[in-house]
């Protein structure tokens, strides 16, 4: 029993001594990471392996410099199967068009826009009925750049139909 205990602790000690820690490394001719106040600049020159692969909502990036996920904005919808929603352009500098198409009643649908703090932002939007549904044009010109969250809901059903993130750029 004593030999078994000694063997167990020896194996445990060896595994602890030879454990690995992977740190990010890059093979490049030059590079730097600079920070000044709230701004950050990070770059590499001559990096050997860089690529970005996309498949549906999955993204795989290779390389030391990774792009931020600023421009990912999936629409979470709770729509019936016979309705679809599209929002474009995103990111935007001024207006976002939201198309709600399919069969159904679109007369009593409201839009709320929230900032990062969860506060409702006062915005103007125009409603344009069309043959296959309705288009909302959301005016973001009065807002500063940043991320905003749009919620489309039906007060009659007390239900949210869709939520998505809009990126306002200048």
For each residue, the residues with C-beta under 8 A, 3 or more apart:
1: 4 5
2: 5 6
3: 6 7
4: 1 7 8
5: 1 2 8 9
6: 2 3 9 10
7: 3 4 10 11
8: 4 5 11 12
9: 5 6 12 13
10: 6 7 13 14
11: 7 8 14 15
12: 8 9 15 16
13: 9 10 16 17
14: 10 11 17 18
15: 11 12 18 19
16: 12 13 19
17: 13 14
18: 14 15
19: 15 16
20:
21:
22:
23:
24: 64
25: 64
26: 31 44 47 63 64
27: 47 48
28: 31 44 45 46 47 48 64
29: 45 46
30: 44 45 46
31: 26 28 42 43 44 45 47 64
32: 41 42 43
33: 40 41 42
34: 40 41 42
35: 39 40 41
36: 39 40
37:
38:
39: 35 36
40: 33 34 35 36
41: 32 33 34 35
42: 31 32 33 34 65
43: 31 32 65
44: 26 28 30 31 47 64 65
45: 28 29 30 31
46: 28 29 30
47: 26 27 28 31 44 50 63 64 65
48: 27 28
49: 62 63
50: 47 62 63 65
51: 61 62 63
52: 59 60 61 62 67
53: 59 60 61
54: 58 59 60
55: 58
56:
57: 74
58: 54 55
59: 52 53 54 72
60: 52 53 54
61: 51 52 53 66 67
62: 49 50 51 52
63: 26 47 49 50 51 66
64: 24 25 26 28 31 44 47
65: 42 43 44 47 50
66: 61 63
67: 52 61 70
68:
69: 72
70: 67 91 167
71: 90 91 167
72: 59 69
73: 87 90 164 165 166 167
74: 57 164
75: 85 87 162 163 164
76: 162 163 164
77: 85 161 162 163
78: 159 160 161 162
79: 83 84 85 102 161 162
80: 83 102 104
81:
82: 102 103 104
83: 79 80 100 101 102 103 104 133 161
84: 79 99 100 101 102
85: 75 77 79 98 99 100 101 152 161 162
86: 98 99 101
87: 73 75 90 96 97 98 99 150 164 166
88: 96 97
89: 92 96 97
90: 71 73 87 96 164 165 166 167
91: 70 71 166 167 168 169
92: 89 95 96 140 166 167 168 169
93: 168 169 170
94: 139 140 141
95: 92 137 138 139 140 141
96: 87 88 89 90 92 137 138 140 150 166
97: 87 88 89 135 136 137 138
98: 85 86 87 111 135 136 137 138 150 152
99: 84 85 86 87 133 134 135
100: 83 84 85 106 109 133 134 135 136 152 161
101: 83 84 85 86 132 133
102: 79 80 82 83 84 132 133
103: 82 83
104: 80 82 83
105: 108
106: 100 109 129 133 134
107:
108: 105 154 155 156
109: 100 106 134 152 153 154 161
110: 152 153 154 155
111: 98 125 136 138 150 151 152
112: 120 150 151 153
113: 120 121 123 138 140 148 149 150 151 166
114: 118 119 120 121 148 149 150 151
115: 118 119 121 146 148 149
116: 146 147 148
117:
118: 114 115
119: 114 115
120: 112 113 114
121: 113 114 115 143 148
122:
123: 113 138 139 140 142 143
124: 139
125: 111 136 137 138 139
126: 136 137 139
127: 134 135 136
128: 134 135 136 137
129: 106 133 134 135
130: 133 134 135
131:
132: 101 102
133: 83 99 100 101 102 106 129 130
134: 99 100 106 109 127 128 129 130
135: 97 98 99 100 127 128 129 130
136: 97 98 100 111 125 126 127 128 152
137: 95 96 97 98 125 126 128
138: 95 96 97 98 111 113 123 125 150 166
139: 94 95 123 124 125 126 142
140: 92 94 95 96 113 123 143 148 166 168
141: 94 95
142: 123 139
143: 121 123 140 146 148 168
144: 168 170
145: 168 169 170
146: 115 116 143 167 168
147: 116 165 166 167 168
148: 113 114 115 116 121 140 143 165 166 167 168
149: 113 114 115 163 164 165 166
150: 87 96 98 111 112 113 114 138 163 164 165 166
151: 111 112 113 114 160 162 163
152: 85 98 100 109 110 111 136 160 161 162 163
153: 109 110 112 159 160 161
154: 108 109 110 157 158 159 161
155: 108 110 158
156: 108
157: 154
158: 154 155
159: 78 153 154
160: 78 151 152 153 163
161: 77 78 79 83 85 100 109 152 153 154
162: 75 76 77 78 79 85 151 152
163: 75 76 77 149 150 151 152 160
164: 73 74 75 76 87 90 149 150
165: 73 90 147 148 149 150
166: 73 87 90 91 92 96 113 138 140 147 148 149 150
167: 70 71 73 90 91 92 146 147 148
168: 91 92 93 140 143 144 145 146 147 148
169: 91 92 93 145
170: 93 144 145
